[in-house]
Amino acid sequence: MSISLSEERRDQLLLALEGFYLEEFDEELSRFRAELIVDFLLGALGPPIYNQAVQDARIFMQRKLEELDGEVYAPEI
């Protein structure tokens, strides 16, 4: 699975990474290196984070459906 970003989101991420690098290490990070880091992180962290988010959403929805069963259940007389 590959995670893709819109150009706008990718540019925002690259700018944030460049700013972080400058603030934390007091060095400028070239756009080329920033792109390499972003590509690496998307490949390494993107799929596991996406999968965890899907799992969390599934659990959330299951709980909501279980709550719904309790709210609409009417005992048979």
N, C-alpha and C positions, 0 to 999 in steps of 0.2 A: 504494500500500500504506500502510495506517495502522497504527501501533504503538499498542496499547492496554495499559494497566497496570491491575492490580487496585487497588481503592481503598486497600488497605493499603500496597501498594508505592508508589503515587502519594503517599500521605501521608508515607511514609518519605523519599521523594525530595525532597518539598517541605520537610520539616524539615531535611534535610541541606543543601539549597540555602540556606535561611534561615540556618542555622548558619555555613555557608561565607561568606556575604555579611557576616555580623556579624563573623566572625573576620578576614577579609581587608580589609574596607572600614570596619570599626567603625561600621556603620550597620545599622539593622533593615530588612529587606526585607518588605514587606507580603505577605500570602498571595496577594492578587490579582496582584501583580507576579511573585511566585514561580511562580504557575500559568501566567502568560503566557510566562515564560522556559522552563519545562518543556515546555509545548505547542510552542513554537518549536523547541526542541532535539529533541524527539521527531519532529517533522515533518521537520527538516533533517538530523538525524544518524541517526535510527532506521533508516530503510530501508537506507542504505549500510552501517551496522554489521551489521544483520541479514544482508544479502546476503554480506558478507565472512565472517561466522560460518558461514553455510551453505556457502560455498566452501571455507573451512578444514576443515569437517567432511567435506565430500566428498573432499578431497585426503587427509585422514587415513584415511578408510575405504578409499579406493583403495589406499593404501600397505599397509594391513592385509590387504586381499584379495590383493595381490601377494605378500606374505609368506606367506600361507596357501597359495597355489599352490606355492611352493617347499617348504613343509613337508609337503604331502600328495602331492606328485608322486612317482610311482614309475616309474622307467624300464621300458619294455616289454622283455621278454627274448625 
